Amino acid sequence: MPLTIKKIETFPIAVPLKSPFKTALRTVTTASSLIVRLTDSDGVTGLGEAAPTAPITGDTSASIQYAVEQIIAPKLIGQSLNQPERIKKIIDTALVGNHSPKAAVNIAVNDLLAKHYGISLSEFLGGYQQTVSTDYTVSVGTATEMVSHAKQLVSEGFDTLKVKVGSQSPFEDLKQVRAIRSAVGTDIKIRLDANQGWHKKQAAKMINQMAEEGLEIELVEQPVPADDFEGMAYVTANTETPIMADESIFSVKDALRLLKLDGCDIINLKLMKAGGIDNALQINSIAEAFGVPCMVGSMIESQVSVTAAAEMAAAKANIQYYDLDAAMMFKTQPSTGGITHAGPVITIPDGIGLGVDFKAN
């Protein structure tokens, strides 16, 4: 008899962060998420996770749970795991948008499939390498707060810092980046993430000013509003610092449109934006065809989906940048297993499937 999806369960979680996470778009003190567990007719389970990020994906905790339980799950119960492409198509077409709940179920399906092949998720997806090195994010704050946090991260072994800008005036942004560069020295890589906080001419002026001052910014992420594709192309054409697209790209169509405009130098893949592993990998393939490398990042997600993101990142050669610090910000984890890290170096778990265990309370 063919293996079928027998049961789909959801488990809301809320975990305090070690300290508030601040960006140009929001401040988070407690991470809310939804764990999704699929069980097949052999009793094997697969895990996924969806994180609500209303300012970016439009998904809320309530909408995610409703989408999984009331829309996606009824369409998947009884579907054969011998037809994975059919299952993934059902997830993608179950409802418009709602990328995060689709991501959770897609991750769980891929976990199940890898388990039935008897290999890790990373091997199932490509198995390019076993370790990756992540940056760590310096949240928005006063210059003193950001310098203190940056110095702490460097003391913990992190050699790449992602600095949030765009929530204050350009002058304040510049002052803070100067202060951080002065504090950490020239051996530490600094990336900037404006979270759509600048307009195109302002962004180009700021980035070029930093280059002229020798601040050595490795890349700048999403400097302008997500829907301003022409603005992304303007900033990319008028700066030498690599420009990375994040919120501008949710789909293959978005990636193709922006790449045709020469609108970025790097693409940030996130499972919650793409609707899961398979769509993210399609975007990566499009980017690779254009000679554009990718980063894998995450929202404020726990060890479950960050492990999935890390295993996807480790699976593909074109994924060359890593922003996988989210789970490190949690005070506790709702699961066991998954990726481990020594400072910035993340190691992919051995074993089969995702390598994460979750026991509901």
C-alpha positions in Angstrom: 0.0 0.0 0.0 1.3 3.5 -0.8 2.4 5.8 2.1 -0.2 8.5 2.7 -0.4 11.6 4.9 -2.6 10.4 7.8 -2.6 13.4 10.3 -1.6 17.0 10.5 -1.2 18.7 13.9 -0.4 22.2 14.9 1.2 23.5 18.1 1.5 27.3 18.8 4.6 28.3 20.7 5.7 31.5 22.3 9.3 31.8 23.6 11.0 35.0 25.1 14.1 36.3 23.3 17.3 36.9 25.2 16.9 40.6 24.4 14.6 42.7 22.2 15.1 42.4 18.5 14.7 45.8 16.8 14.6 46.6 13.1 13.3 49.5 11.0 10.0 47.6 10.8 9.3 46.1 14.2 10.5 45.2 17.7 10.2 41.6 19.0 10.5 40.5 22.6 8.7 37.2 22.4 8.9 34.9 19.4 5.5 33.4 18.4 5.5 30.5 16.0 3.5 27.5 14.9 5.0 24.0 14.8 3.4 21.7 12.2 3.7 17.9 12.5 2.7 15.5 9.7 2.2 11.8 10.4 2.1 9.3 7.6 0.4 5.9 7.5 3.6 4.2 8.8 3.6 6.5 11.8 6.7 8.4 10.7 6.5 12.2 11.4 7.8 15.3 9.7 8.2 18.7 11.3 7.8 22.2 10.0 7.4 25.7 11.4 5.7 28.9 10.4 6.7 32.3 11.9 4.3 35.2 11.7 5.9 38.4 10.3 3.0 40.6 9.5 5.0 43.7 8.3 6.8 41.5 5.7 4.8 38.4 4.8 1.4 39.6 6.0 1.0 36.4 8.0 -0.2 36.5 11.6 -0.3 33.8 14.2 -4.1 33.4 13.8 -4.0 33.4 10.0 -1.2 30.8 9.9 -3.0 28.4 12.1 -6.3 28.8 10.2 -4.5 28.3 6.8 -2.8 25.1 7.9 -5.8 23.6 9.8 -8.7 24.7 7.8 -7.4 25.1 4.2 -4.2 23.1 3.6 -4.6 20.1 5.9 -8.0 18.9 4.5 -6.5 18.9 1.0 -3.5 16.8 2.1 -5.0 14.1 4.3 -4.9 10.8 2.3 -2.5 12.1 -0.3 0.2 9.6 -1.3 3.9 10.4 -0.4 4.7 8.5 -3.6 3.6 11.6 -5.4 5.6 14.3 -3.7 5.3 16.8 -6.6 1.5 16.5 -6.4 1.5 17.1 -2.7 3.7 20.2 -3.1 1.5 21.6 -5.8 -1.5 21.2 -3.6 0.2 23.2 -0.9 1.2 25.9 -3.3 -2.3 26.3 -4.8 -4.4 25.8 -1.7 -4.8 29.5 -1.2 -3.3 32.7 -2.5 -0.3 34.2 -0.6 0.0 32.8 2.9 3.6 31.9 2.3 4.5 31.1 5.9 1.9 28.4 6.5 2.8 26.9 3.1 6.4 26.9 4.2 5.7 25.0 7.4 3.9 22.2 5.6 6.4 22.1 2.8 9.3 21.7 5.3 7.4 18.9 7.1 6.8 17.1 3.8 10.5 17.3 2.9 11.4 16.0 6.3 9.1 13.0 5.8 10.5 12.3 2.4 14.1 12.5 3.5 13.3 10.1 6.4 11.9 7.6 4.0 15.0 7.8 1.9 17.0 7.2 5.1 19.2 10.3 4.6 19.5 13.8 6.1 17.5 16.6 4.7 20.7 18.3 3.5 21.7 15.2 1.7 18.2 14.8 0.2 18.5 18.4 -1.1 22.0 18.2 -2.5 24.5 17.6 0.3 27.1 20.2 -0.8 28.7 20.8 2.6 28.3 20.0 6.3 29.1 23.4 7.9 28.2 27.0 7.2 29.3 30.2 8.9 26.6 32.7 10.0 26.6 36.4 10.8 24.9 37.7 13.9 22.5 40.7 13.9 23.2 43.9 15.8 19.7 45.3 16.6 18.7 48.9 16.2 19.5 51.0 19.2 21.6 53.9 20.3 25.1 54.1 19.1 26.4 53.1 22.5 24.0 50.1 22.7 24.9 48.9 19.2 28.7 49.3 19.8 28.4 47.3 23.0 26.4 44.5 21.3 28.9 44.4 18.4 31.9 44.1 20.7 30.1 41.4 22.7 29.5 39.4 19.5 33.1 39.7 18.4 34.2 38.5 21.8 32.1 35.4 21.3 33.9 34.7 18.0 31.5 36.1 15.4 33.5 37.6 12.5 30.6 38.9 10.5 28.0 41.4 11.9 24.7 42.3 10.3 23.9 45.9 11.4 20.3 47.1 11.2 19.9 50.6 9.8 17.1 52.6 8.2 14.9 53.3 11.2 16.5 56.7 12.0 17.9 59.6 10.0 20.7 58.8 7.4 23.0 60.9 9.6 22.3 58.7 12.6 22.8 55.5 10.5 26.1 56.8 9.3 27.2 57.8 12.8 26.3 54.3 14.2 28.1 52.4 11.4 31.2 54.6 11.9 31.2 53.8 15.6 30.8 50.1 15.1 33.6 49.9 12.6 35.9 51.9 14.9 35.0 49.6 17.8 35.4 46.2 16.0 38.4 47.0 13.7 38.9 46.2 10.1 39.1 42.4 10.3 35.4 42.0 11.1 32.9 42.0 8.1 30.0 44.4 8.4 26.8 43.9 6.5 23.9 46.5 6.5 20.2 45.7 6.4 18.0 48.8 5.8 14.8 46.8 5.8 13.4 49.1 3.1 14.2 52.2 5.2 15.8 54.5 2.5 14.7 55.9 -0.8 16.9 55.2 -3.9 18.9 58.4 -4.1 19.4 58.6 -0.3 20.5 54.9 -0.3 23.0 55.4 -3.1 24.4 58.6 -1.4 24.7 56.8 1.9 26.4 53.7 0.5 28.9 55.7 -1.5 29.6 57.9 1.5 30.5 54.8 3.5 32.7 53.5 0.8 34.5 56.9 0.5 35.1 56.8 4.3 36.6 53.3 4.1 34.0 51.7 6.3 34.3 48.5 4.1 30.7 47.4 4.0 30.4 43.9 2.7 26.9 44.3 1.3 23.7 46.3 1.8 20.4 44.4 2.1 17.1 45.8 0.8 17.9 49.5 0.9 14.6 50.6 -0.6 10.9 49.6 -0.4 10.1 46.1 -1.5 8.0 47.1 -4.5 10.5 49.6 -5.9 12.2 47.3 -8.3 13.5 50.3 -10.4 14.9 51.8 -7.2 16.7 48.6 -6.4 18.2 48.7 -10.0 19.2 52.4 -9.5 21.0 51.7 -6.2 22.7 48.6 -7.7 23.9 50.6 -10.8 25.1 53.6 -8.8 27.1 51.9 -6.1 30.0 49.4 -6.0 29.0 47.8 -2.8 27.0 44.6 -3.4 23.2 45.1 -3.1 21.1 42.3 -1.8 17.3 41.9 -2.4 15.2 40.5 0.4 11.7 41.7 0.8 11.5 42.4 -3.0 11.6 38.7 -3.8 8.9 36.2 -2.6 8.7 34.2 -5.8 10.4 33.0 -9.0 8.5 35.7 -10.9 9.8 38.4 -8.5 13.4 37.1 -8.9 13.2 36.9 -12.7 11.8 40.4 -12.9 14.4 42.0 -10.6 17.3 40.0 -12.2 16.3 41.2 -15.7 16.6 44.7 -14.4 20.0 44.0 -13.0 18.3 45.0 -9.7 20.6 43.2 -7.2 23.9 41.4 -6.8 22.7 38.9 -4.2 19.3 37.4 -3.3 18.3 36.5 0.3 16.2 33.3 0.4 13.9 32.9 3.3 11.5 29.9 3.7 8.8 32.1 5.1 8.8 34.3 2.1 9.2 31.6 -0.6 6.5 29.3 0.8 9.0 26.5 1.6 12.1 24.7 0.5 11.1 23.9 -3.1 10.2 27.4 -4.1 13.3 28.8 -2.4 15.4 26.4 -4.4 13.7 27.4 -7.6 14.7 31.0 -6.9 18.2 29.9 -6.2 18.3 28.1 -9.6 17.1 31.2 -11.4 19.7 33.3 -9.6 22.5 30.9 -10.4 21.5 31.1 -14.1 22.0 34.9 -13.9 25.4 34.4 -12.1 23.9 35.8 -8.8 24.7 34.1 -5.5 22.2 33.7 -2.7 22.1 34.1 1.0 19.8 32.0 3.3 18.2 33.9 6.1 15.2 33.6 8.4 12.6 35.5 10.3 12.4 35.2 14.1 12.2 31.4 14.0 13.1 28.6 16.3 15.5 25.7 15.9 12.9 23.8 13.8 12.7 26.0 10.7 16.2 27.5 11.1 17.6 23.9 10.9 15.6 23.4 7.7 17.0 26.7 6.3 20.6 25.7 7.3 20.3 22.3 5.7 19.0 23.9 2.5 21.8 26.4 2.6 24.4 23.7 3.1 22.9 21.7 0.2 23.7 24.1 -2.7 26.9 25.6 -4.0 25.2 28.8 -5.2 24.2 29.7 -1.6 27.2 31.5 -0.3 26.0 33.8 2.5 24.3 32.8 5.7 22.2 34.7 8.2 21.0 32.0 10.5 21.3 33.5 14.0 17.5 33.7 14.8 17.3 30.5 16.9 20.4 31.7 18.9 18.3 34.6 20.1 15.8 32.4 21.9 16.0 31.9 25.7 14.9 28.3 25.2 14.0 26.0 22.3 10.7 24.2 21.8 12.5 21.3 20.3 15.6 19.1 20.7 18.3 18.2 18.1 18.9 20.2 15.0 21.9 22.4 14.1 24.6 23.1 16.6 27.0 26.0 16.6 30.4 27.0 17.9 30.4 30.8 17.6 29.5 31.5 13.9 30.1 27.9 12.7 26.9 25.9 12.2 27.1 22.2 11.9 24.4 20.3 10.1 22.9 17.4 12.1 23.7 13.8 11.3 21.0 11.2 11.1 17.9 11.2 8.9 15.5 13.9 7.9 15.5 17.2 9.6 17.2 15.8 12.7 14.8 17.8 15.1 12.5 16.3 17.7 9.4 18.0 19.1 7.3 16.8 22.0 4.1 18.8 22.6 3.4 19.8 26.2 
